[in-house]
Amino acid sequence: MRELTEKEKNLCKALVEKDEQEQHQLRVGDVLHDLIGFECIEKDKLGEKYPDSPFKIRLTCLSSQKEDIVDDLNEAISLLLMLKDKGMMSFVDSKSDECFGDNTPKMYGFQEPTHSDAAVMDYFDINTWQLLNSYYYISNSFKDYCKNFKSIEQRRYEKTIIVALLTLLITTASLIVSIRSCCQAKAISYPEESTKDIIFQKP
């Protein structure tokens, strides 16, 4: 598992929290609506009419935030697909066409529009609307992973490093004790000669 960005970690936490709080099934789009902050996402009518169309959803949001929201949405979808490939999540199509958010048409009159309402390009090999419209299920391993965002392999590796360091420390300490004991043993075997036994000879 690669290192996740802060936005991806926040999405993972939100998926777990919503799963624990809600008593009914939640669609992916419900979580993304609360987390990303778009006004509405709904199925694109043109994309529904033409299956080969690269546009599957329509996004309504503040015009000034459109680029960031589209980037966040694509990043979230990419993460969800990765988690599915890792076996941490699964999805079941809800078969619902209900939009996410408020799709009430904006009335501006003579004022300049503040919101953008446009189809969004589908960059993935899946139907984006179908994914957003799916119920999601998370595994216990995913819940465990979200506690500190470390995979089982990473935890095993860290434990291996700790054990290796402790082993090295113990070995070094034992070696130092052995060397000191050896030095003390030699000192006892060869006591200092008494000064009275030393004979000084003149040349």
Summary of the structure (lengths in Angstrom):
residues: 203
radius of gyration: 33.2
end to end distance: 82.5
largest distance: 122.5
contacts: 489
relative contact order: 0.15
helix: 52%
strand: 16%
